[in-house]
Amino acid sequence: MSTPIRFDPSAVIASAPWYERAISEIAPGWGVSRMESRVRRHLFEYQAAQADRIFAPKTHSHTAESHKTARDRVVMMWETRDLVENFAPAKQILLKFAENISPSEYAPATQDRDYDRIVAEYFHDWCRKCDFEGRHSFRKLIEIAVMTRPVDGDCGAVLRRMEDGELRVQLVAGDRIGNPNEVVVAENYFSGVSVDRFGRPLTYRIYRIGRSGVYTDPEEIGRDAFLHYFDPFRSDQYRGVSDFHACLRTARMIKDILEAEQVGVKFASQQAALIFNSTGAPPARNLFSPSAPATLANGETQKNEYTEFGALRYLQNGDKVEVMPSRPGSAFTGFTELLMEHFAMGVGVSAGVLWGTQDYKGPSVRAEFAQADRSFARHKATLCSKLLEPIRDAVLMNAISNDELPLPKKLEGESSVQALKRALRGSFRFPAKLTIDVGRESDANINENAVGAKSLQEIAAEQDRDAFERLEENAQVAAEVARLADKYDVPETTIRVVGKMLPSTPSAAAAAGEKVGVAAAEAQAASVAQKPEDPTTALAKAGPDDEEEEDVEFITARSALDRILNRRKHSMARLANRVERTAALRRALKQSAADADAIRKTFDVLSN
C-alpha cells in the first residue's frame, strides 16, 4: 500500500497575519473556523498563482493589441531581423521554412482533364508576370513571404488591378503595415488595422519607408484587396508576432556565448604559458631565448634541455610556469546543445531537422521527421488559407469575368454556380515530405494503393507531382517501348520490365493488361519444350458456325507462333555457333571431346 500524503498545517498557521492572531485571542472559536478556511484554501488553490519568497507570478497582463504589446512586437521584429542577419542557426531556420513550405506549382482538379490543362496553362502564365513591381515570379514572392512572416510576425499582399484588367500582387513587409512611431488613440485602430464595432477588419494602412527610415505616403487598402498573412494564437489578435518571440533571449544568449568562447579560444591559442615570480615583474633575462649557460653557486653550469619545438628550463626559486587551461570546457557542448534544443522548440520545428540527427537512432530520426512534417503541414495550411487560395480565387474569377478563361462544362444535374465553384478546385503542390526510408515509404504507398486506402493522386502529391501527368508519361514510355520492340523484333520485356514478374495465369494476365498478357503468353509458349500444335489442325477442329471468327483467331495464333519459332531459331543458331567455336578451339588444342558437325545437326533438328 502506498503511504498517504500528510499535510503539515504549521506553515499556514505560522504565516497567519497579526489580525488573525488577534481574533483568535478575542474569539477562539471564530479564530479556529477562520484558520480552517485558510487551510482548506491552501489545499485546493493553484500554487502557481501564489507568491512566495522563491516565486513571484505575474499579477496582470496586457491585451493582444495594447500599446505595450504593439511596442513589444516591433522591438522583437527588429531584434529577430538582427539575429537572422548575424546568426547562422537563425538563418538556417528561415531556409528550412522556404525549402519545405514554399509551393512549386498549382494543380487544378475540376473533374475535367481538358479544362484542367486550360486553367493550369493560364495560371502558370500569370505566375510569371504576377509581381506588381515587375521583379519576381509568383513562386519567389511566396518564398519571400514564407521567410518574412516568421521574422516580422506578418506580411501582406495587395491585389492591384492593372489598366488591361489583369490582377497583380504587391508584397508588403510587416514593418510597412502601420507606423510604429505614430500614436493613435482611436479604439478601432490597431497598428495599421482599422476595425468596425464588431472587430471585423475594414482597412489596412500601408506606408512607404524611405532610405532614412521615414514613414511617408500612407494608403488605406480595403480588406477585399488586402491579404494579411499571419499566424495568430489569440482570438483578439490583429497583428502577427515573430515566431522567435519565445526563444529570442535564448537565441541571443547562444550567439553571445559562442562569440565569447571563440574569443577565449583565440586568446588561448596565442599564449604559450604564464610565468609567475615572487616580484610580479618580468625577470631581467628572457627565459625563452638562447643565452649563455649560467654558473651556479656551487660552480656547476646550469643545464638546459632543448626539444625540437621548444626548451625546458630549470627556473630559479620563486618562478612558476602554468599552461593556459583548455577551452572550451567539458560541459560546454552539452550546455549549448540544451540551449539549441530550446531554440528549436521555441520556433516549433524539430531540432533534429534543424541541426542534424548525427546522434539519433533510427526510430528517433523517423519521429523527428514525422513531427517536422506535421509542423510544416500546419504552416502550409495557414499559407494556403491566408495567401495562396485567395490569390488563386481572385485571379481565376477575374479571368473568367474577362472571358480569358471559359466556364467549365456543366456536369449532369449541375447549376452554373456549382460549375463556377468547381473551376476553383485545385491544390498547390509542395516539396516532397522529409523521409529517411524511401524504399519503406514506397512499399507502404504500393500496399495502401492496392487496397484503396490511398489514391495515386495522393501519392504523387507527396512527391510534388501530378498523378495524371505521371500516367501520361508512363503511357508515352510504353508506346515507345512497343515501337522499339516491333522495330528490332524483340520482346518488350527485354527493353523494359514494368513489374517484378510477368503473369503466369490467364486471370493474372487479364488483370495486368492486354499487352502484358500477350508478352506473358509468348514467354510461356517459348518456354514449353514440346512442339505446338499445327494451326491447320486447330482450324479443322473448329465448328462450321464459327468459321469466320476462327479465321481471325487462326491468323492471330499463326503470327504469334511464327514469332515464337523465329526467336527459337535465332536462339538455337546463336547457341550452335557458340558450341561450334568451342569445338574448333578444342580441336586446335587436340581435345576432341565434342564434335561440331554432330552438334550442329542436332541443333538443326531441334530448331525445326
C-alpha positions in Angstrom: 0.0 0.0 0.0 1.2 3.5 -0.8 1.9 5.8 2.0 -0.8 8.6 2.3 0.4 12.1 1.8 0.2 14.0 5.1 -0.3 17.8 5.2 1.5 19.8 7.8 -0.6 23.0 8.6 2.1 24.5 10.7 3.4 26.6 7.8 -0.1 28.0 7.1 -0.6 28.8 10.8 2.8 30.4 11.2 2.1 32.7 8.2 -1.2 34.0 9.6 -1.2 37.8 9.8 -1.4 39.7 13.1 -5.1 40.3 12.9 -5.9 36.6 12.7 -3.9 36.0 15.9 -5.8 38.9 17.5 -9.2 37.4 16.5 -8.1 34.1 18.0 -7.3 35.8 21.3 -10.6 37.6 21.5 -12.9 34.8 19.9 -11.1 31.5 19.9 -14.0 29.6 18.1 -14.2 32.2 15.3 -10.4 32.1 15.0 -10.4 28.3 14.6 -13.0 28.4 11.9 -11.1 31.1 10.0 -7.9 29.1 10.3 -9.7 26.0 9.0 -10.9 28.1 6.0 -7.3 29.2 5.4 -6.0 25.6 5.5 -8.8 24.4 3.0 -8.0 27.3 0.6 -4.3 26.4 0.8 -5.1 22.7 0.0 -7.2 23.5 -3.1 -5.6 26.6 -4.6 -3.4 27.0 -7.7 0.0 27.1 -6.2 1.5 28.6 -9.4 -0.6 31.7 -8.8 0.7 32.2 -5.3 3.6 34.5 -4.5 6.3 33.4 -2.0 10.0 34.2 -1.4 11.0 32.0 -4.3 8.4 32.5 -6.9 6.6 35.7 -7.8 3.9 35.2 -10.5 2.6 37.9 -12.9 -0.4 39.7 -11.4 -1.5 41.5 -14.6 -1.4 41.2 -18.3 -1.9 43.2 -21.5 -4.4 42.7 -24.2 -3.3 41.3 -27.5 -3.2 44.8 -29.1 -2.4 47.1 -26.3 0.1 49.9 -26.7 2.7 47.9 -24.7 2.1 44.8 -26.8 2.3 46.7 -30.0 5.6 48.2 -29.0 7.0 44.9 -27.8 6.0 43.3 -31.2 8.0 46.0 -33.0 11.1 45.6 -30.7 11.0 41.8 -31.2 10.8 42.3 -35.0 14.0 44.4 -35.1 15.8 42.0 -32.7 14.8 39.0 -34.8 15.9 40.7 -38.0 19.3 41.4 -36.5 19.6 37.8 -35.2 18.8 36.4 -38.6 21.3 38.6 -40.3 24.2 37.7 -37.9 23.5 34.3 -36.5 23.7 31.2 -38.8 21.3 28.9 -37.0 18.5 31.6 -37.2 19.1 32.0 -40.9 19.0 28.2 -41.3 15.5 28.1 -39.8 14.3 30.5 -42.5 15.9 28.4 -45.2 14.1 25.3 -43.8 10.8 27.2 -44.0 11.5 28.2 -47.6 12.5 24.7 -48.6 9.6 22.9 -47.1 6.7 25.3 -47.2 7.0 27.3 -50.5 4.8 25.7 -53.2 6.2 24.6 -56.5 3.1 24.6 -58.7 -0.7 24.7 -58.8 -2.7 21.6 -60.0 -6.3 22.2 -60.9 -8.8 19.4 -60.1 -12.1 20.4 -61.8 -13.1 16.9 -62.8 -12.4 17.8 -66.4 -8.9 17.0 -67.6 -9.1 19.2 -70.7 -10.3 22.2 -68.6 -7.6 21.4 -66.0 -5.0 21.9 -68.7 -6.5 25.2 -69.8 -6.6 26.5 -66.2 -3.1 25.3 -65.4 -1.7 26.9 -68.5 -3.3 30.2 -67.7 -2.4 30.3 -64.1 1.3 29.3 -64.7 1.5 32.0 -67.4 0.1 34.5 -64.9 2.6 33.5 -62.3 5.5 34.7 -64.5 4.1 38.3 -64.6 2.2 38.5 -61.3 4.5 40.9 -59.5 3.1 44.4 -59.4 6.7 45.8 -59.2 7.8 43.5 -62.1 10.8 42.0 -60.2 9.8 38.5 -59.1 7.8 35.5 -60.1 4.9 34.2 -58.1 7.0 31.4 -56.6 9.7 33.8 -55.5 7.1 36.2 -54.0 5.6 33.4 -51.9 9.1 32.2 -50.8 9.9 35.8 -49.6 6.6 35.9 -47.7 7.3 32.5 -46.1 10.7 33.8 -44.9 9.3 37.2 -43.9 6.4 36.1 -41.7 8.4 34.2 -39.1 10.7 37.2 -38.6 8.3 40.1 -38.8 5.3 38.3 -37.5 3.2 39.1 -40.5 3.2 40.5 -44.0 0.6 41.4 -46.6 -0.2 41.2 -50.3 -2.2 43.8 -52.1 -4.2 42.8 -55.2 -4.0 45.6 -57.7 -5.9 45.8 -61.0 -3.9 47.0 -64.0 -5.2 49.0 -66.9 -5.7 45.9 -69.0 -8.0 44.4 -66.3 -5.5 41.8 -65.1 -4.6 41.4 -61.4 -1.1 41.9 -60.0 0.3 41.2 -56.5 2.3 43.6 -54.4 4.1 42.1 -51.4 4.1 44.3 -48.3 6.6 43.7 -45.4 5.3 43.7 -41.8 7.0 47.0 -40.8 5.1 48.8 -43.6 1.7 47.9 -42.1 1.1 50.8 -39.8 3.6 53.3 -38.5 5.3 52.2 -35.2 6.2 55.8 -34.5 2.7 57.2 -34.6 0.4 57.5 -31.6 -3.2 56.8 -32.4 -5.8 57.0 -29.6 -8.7 55.6 -31.7 -10.2 52.5 -30.2 -10.8 50.9 -33.6 -7.2 51.2 -34.9 -4.6 48.5 -34.1 -1.1 49.1 -35.6 -2.4 49.8 -39.1 -5.6 47.8 -39.0 -8.9 49.6 -38.7 -11.9 47.5 -37.5 -15.6 48.1 -37.1 -17.5 47.9 -33.8 -17.7 44.1 -34.1 -14.0 43.7 -34.5 -14.0 42.9 -38.3 -11.1 44.5 -40.2 -12.2 47.2 -42.6 -9.0 48.7 -44.0 -5.2 48.3 -43.7 -2.9 51.3 -43.7 0.4 50.7 -45.5 3.3 53.2 -45.8 6.4 53.8 -47.9 9.7 53.7 -46.0 12.4 56.0 -47.3 16.1 55.3 -47.2 16.4 57.3 -43.9 13.6 55.2 -42.3 10.9 57.8 -42.5 7.3 56.6 -43.0 5.5 58.5 -45.8 2.6 58.3 -48.2 0.0 56.3 -46.1 -2.5 54.4 -48.2 -5.7 52.8 -47.0 -6.4 49.4 -48.6 -9.8 47.7 -48.2 -10.0 44.2 -46.8 -11.2 42.8 -50.1 -7.9 43.9 -51.8 -5.5 43.1 -48.9 -4.4 39.6 -47.9 -3.0 39.5 -44.4 -0.6 36.6 -43.9 0.0 35.9 -40.2 -0.4 33.1 -37.7 -2.4 34.3 -34.7 -2.6 32.4 -31.4 -5.2 34.7 -29.7 -8.7 35.4 -31.0 -8.4 39.2 -30.4 -5.1 39.4 -32.2 -4.9 41.6 -35.4 -1.1 41.7 -35.9 1.3 38.8 -36.0 4.2 38.3 -33.6 7.6 37.0 -34.5 7.9 33.2 -34.3 11.1 33.7 -32.4 9.4 35.5 -29.5 9.5 32.6 -27.1 13.2 31.8 -27.8 14.6 35.2 -28.7 16.6 35.6 -25.5 17.8 32.1 -25.6 19.0 32.5 -29.2 20.7 35.8 -28.4 22.4 34.1 -25.4 23.6 31.3 -27.6 25.1 33.8 -30.0 26.8 35.8 -27.2 28.2 32.6 -25.6 29.6 31.3 -28.8 31.2 34.6 -29.7 32.8 34.9 -26.2 34.0 31.3 -26.4 35.5 31.9 -29.8 37.4 35.0 -28.4 38.6 32.9 -25.5 39.8 30.1 -27.7 41.6 32.6 -30.0 43.3 34.2 -27.0 44.3 30.8 -25.5 45.8 29.7 -28.8 48.0 32.8 -28.9 49.5 32.2 -25.4 52.2 29.6 -24.8 52.5 29.8 -21.0 52.0 32.1 -18.0 55.1 33.0 -15.9 54.8 33.8 -12.2 57.6 35.0 -9.8 57.9 36.5 -6.4 58.3 40.1 -7.5 55.4 40.1 -10.0 57.7 41.8 -12.6 59.3 40.3 -15.7 62.8 38.9 -14.9 65.9 40.6 -16.2 66.6 37.7 -18.5 64.4 36.2 -21.2 63.7 32.6 -20.3 62.7 31.5 -23.7 65.6 32.8 -25.8 69.0 31.1 -26.0 71.6 32.6 -23.7 75.0 31.7 -22.2 74.8 29.0 -19.6 74.7 30.4 -16.1 77.2 29.3 -13.4 75.6 28.2 -10.2 76.9 29.0 -6.7 78.5 25.5 -6.4 80.4 26.2 -9.5 78.4 23.9 -11.8 76.9 25.1 -15.1 73.1 25.4 -15.3 71.7 22.8 -17.7 69.1 23.5 -20.3 67.1 20.7 -22.0 66.0 21.5 -25.6 63.4 19.8 -27.6 62.5 20.1 -31.3 59.9 22.8 -30.8 60.9 24.4 -27.5 63.1 24.4 -24.4 62.6 23.1 -20.9 64.2 25.4 -18.4 65.2 24.9 -14.8 63.9 28.1 -13.2 65.1 29.9 -10.2 63.3 29.8 -6.9 60.0 31.7 -7.0 59.5 31.3 -10.7 56.4 29.4 -11.8 55.0 28.4 -15.2 51.4 27.3 -15.9 49.9 26.3 -19.2 46.7 28.1 -20.2 43.6 26.0 -19.4 41.9 24.3 -22.4 38.9 25.9 -24.0 36.0 25.1 -24.2 35.3 23.1 -21.0 34.0 19.6 -20.9 30.4 20.7 -20.1 30.3 23.3 -22.9 29.0 21.0 -25.6 26.1 19.6 -23.6 25.1 23.1 -22.4 25.0 24.5 -25.9 23.1 21.5 -27.2 20.5 22.1 -24.5 20.1 25.7 -25.5 19.8 24.8 -29.2 17.0 22.3 -28.2 15.2 25.2 -26.5 15.8 27.3 -29.6 14.2 24.7 -31.9 11.3 24.2 -29.5 10.7 28.0 -29.5 10.2 28.1 -33.2 8.2 24.9 -33.3 10.4 22.8 -35.6 12.2 19.6 -34.6 15.8 20.0 -33.5 17.0 17.0 -35.5 15.7 18.6 -38.7 17.2 21.9 -38.0 20.6 21.0 -36.5 21.1 17.4 -37.8 20.5 13.9 -36.5 24.0 12.6 -36.1 23.4 11.4 -32.5 20.0 10.0 -33.2 18.9 6.3 -33.6 16.7 5.1 -36.4 13.3 5.4 -34.6 14.3 8.8 -33.2 15.1 10.1 -36.7 11.8 8.9 -38.0 10.0 10.5 -35.1 11.8 13.8 -35.6 11.0 13.9 -39.3 7.4 12.9 -38.8 7.0 15.7 -36.2 8.6 18.2 -38.6 6.2 17.1 -41.4 3.3 17.9 -39.1 4.7 21.3 -38.2 5.3 22.2 -41.8 1.8 20.9 -42.7 0.3 23.3 -40.2 2.3 26.2 -41.8 1.2 25.1 -45.2 -2.4 25.2 -44.2 -2.0 28.7 -42.9 -0.2 29.8 -46.1 -3.0 28.3 -48.2 -5.9 29.8 -46.3 -4.3 33.3 -45.8 -2.5 33.8 -49.1 -2.4 31.2 -51.8 -6.1 30.2 -52.2 -7.4 33.8 -52.0 -5.0 34.8 -54.8 -5.9 31.8 -56.9 -9.6 32.5 -56.5 -9.3 36.2 -57.4 -7.1 35.5 -60.4 -9.3 32.8 -61.9 -12.5 34.6 -61.2 -11.1 37.7 -62.8 -10.0 35.7 -65.9 -13.5 34.1 -66.2 -15.2 37.5 -65.9 -12.9 39.0 -68.6 -13.5 36.0 -70.9 -9.8 35.0 -70.7 -10.9 31.6 -69.3 -14.1 29.7 -70.4 -16.5 28.3 -67.9 -16.2 24.6 -67.3 -18.7 22.3 -68.9 -21.7 21.6 -66.7 -21.9 18.1 -65.3 -25.2 16.3 -65.2 -27.6 18.0 -62.8 -25.1 20.8 -62.1 -26.0 24.5 -62.0 -23.9 27.4 -63.3 -22.9 28.4 -59.8 -21.7 24.9 -59.0 -19.8 24.8 -62.2 -18.2 28.1 -61.4 -17.2 26.8 -57.9 -15.8 23.7 -59.5 -13.5 25.9 -61.7 -11.7 27.0 -58.5 -11.0 23.5 -57.3 -7.4 22.5 -57.1 -4.4 22.3 -54.8 -0.9 23.7 -54.6 2.0 21.2 -54.8 4.6 21.4 -52.1 8.0 19.8 -51.8 8.1 16.1 -51.0 7.9 15.3 -47.3 11.0 14.5 -45.3 11.9 10.9 -45.0 14.9 8.6 -44.5 13.1 5.4 -45.7 12.4 5.9 -49.3 12.0 2.2 -50.0 9.8 1.7 -46.9 7.6 4.6 -47.9 7.3 3.3 -51.5 6.3 -0.2 -50.3 3.7 1.3 -48.0 2.3 3.5 -50.8 2.0 0.5 -53.1 0.2 -1.6 -50.5 -2.2 1.3 -49.5 -2.9 2.0 -53.1 -3.6 -1.7 -53.8 -6.3 -1.9 -51.1 -7.8 1.5 -52.0 -6.6 3.3 -48.8 -4.5 5.8 -50.9 -5.0 7.2 -54.4 -2.4 7.7 -57.0 -3.0 11.5 -56.8 -2.3 11.5 -53.0 0.9 9.5 -53.5 2.0 11.8 -56.4 1.2 14.9 -54.3 3.6 13.8 -51.6 6.3 13.7 -54.2 5.4 17.1 -55.6 4.0 15.5 -58.8 0.6 15.1 -60.5 -0.7 11.6 -61.0 -2.4 12.2 -64.3 0.8 13.7 -65.8 2.7 10.7 -64.5 0.3 8.2 -66.1 0.5 10.1 -69.4 4.3 9.9 -69.2 4.1 6.2 -68.5 1.8 5.7 -71.5 4.3 7.6 -73.7 7.2 5.4 -72.5 5.1 2.2 -73.0 4.3 3.3 -76.6 7.9 4.0 -77.3 8.9 0.6 -75.9 6.3 -1.1 -78.1 7.6 0.7 -81.2 11.2 -0.3 -80.5 10.1 -3.9 -79.9 8.4 -4.1 -83.3 11.4 -2.3 -85.0 14.0 -4.7 -83.7 11.8 -7.8 -83.4 12.5 -8.4 -79.7 10.1 -8.8 -76.7 9.1 -5.6 -74.9 10.3 -7.2 -71.6 13.9 -7.2 -72.9 13.8 -3.4 -73.2 11.9 -2.6 -70.0 10.4 -4.8 -67.3 7.5 -2.8 -65.8 6.8 -5.2 -63.0 8.6 -7.5 -60.6 7.4 -10.6 -62.6 5.3 -11.4 -65.6 1.8 -13.0 -65.0 1.7 -16.8 -65.5 -2.1 -17.4 -65.4 -4.9 -16.1 -67.6 -6.5 -14.2 -64.7 -3.2 -12.6 -63.8 -2.6 -11.6 -67.4 -6.1 -10.1 -67.7 -5.5 -8.1 -64.5 -2.2 -6.9 -65.8 -3.5 -5.7 -69.2 -3.7 -6.8 -72.8 -0.1 -6.0 -73.8 1.4 -7.6 -70.7 -0.8 -10.7 -71.2 0.4 -11.1 -74.8 4.0 -10.9 -73.7 3.4 -13.4 -70.9 1.7 -15.8 -73.2 4.6 -15.6 -75.7 7.1 -16.1 -73.0 5.3 -19.1 -71.6 4.8 -20.7 -75.0 8.5 -20.2 -75.8 9.5 -22.0 -72.6 7.5 -25.1 -73.5 9.8 -27.8 -74.9 7.2 -29.7 -77.0 6.3 -28.6 -80.5 3.0 -26.6 -80.6 0.0 -28.0 -82.4 -0.2 -27.2 -86.1 -2.6 -24.2 -86.7 -4.3 -26.1 -89.6 -5.2 -28.9 -87.2 -6.7 -26.4 -84.8 -8.7 -24.8 -87.6 -10.0 -28.2 -88.7 -11.4 -28.8 -85.2 -13.4 -25.6 -85.3 -17.2 -25.9 -85.9 -18.9 -24.6 -89.1 -20.9 -22.0 -87.2 -17.9 -20.0 -86.0 -15.6 -20.5 -89.1 -15.3 -16.7 -89.7 -14.4 -16.0 -86.1 -11.9 -18.9 -86.2 -10.2 -17.4 -89.3 -9.3 -14.3 -87.3 -8.1 -16.4 -84.4 -6.1 -18.5 -86.8 -4.3 -15.5 -88.2 -3.5 -14.1 -84.8 -2.3 -17.5 -83.5 -0.3 -18.2 -86.6 1.5 -14.8 -86.4 2.2 -15.3 -82.7 3.6 -18.8 -83.3 5.7 -17.6 -86.2 7.3 -15.0 -84.0 8.0 -17.7 -81.3 9.6 -20.1 -83.9 11.7 -17.3 -85.3 13.0 -16.4 -81.9 13.7 -20.1 -81.1 15.6 -20.5 -84.4 17.7 -17.4 -83.7 18.5 -18.6 -80.2 19.4 -22.1 -81.4 21.6 -20.7 -84.2 23.5 -18.5 -81.7 23.9 -21.4 -79.4 25.1 -23.7 -82.3 27.7 -21.1 -83.4 29.0 -20.8 -79.9 29.3 -24.6 -79.5 31.0 -24.8 -82.9 33.6 -22.2 -81.9 34.1 -24.1 -78.7 34.6 -27.4 -80.6 37.0 -25.8 -83.0 39.0 -24.4 -80.2 39.1 -27.9 -78.6 40.3 -29.5 -81.8 43.1 -26.9 -82.1 44.1 -27.8 -78.6 43.8 -31.6 -79.5 40.9 -32.1 -77.3 38.2 -33.9 -79.3 35.6 -34.0 -76.5 33.0 -32.6 -78.8 32.1 -33.0 -82.5 31.0 -29.7 -84.1 29.3 -31.3 -87.0 27.2 -33.7 -84.9 26.2 -30.8 -82.6 25.1 -28.6 -85.4 23.0 -31.4 -87.0 21.4 -32.0 -83.6 20.5 -28.3 -83.2 19.2 -28.1 -86.7 16.8 -30.9 -85.9 15.7 -29.3 -82.7 15.1 -25.9 -84.3 12.9 -27.4 -86.9 
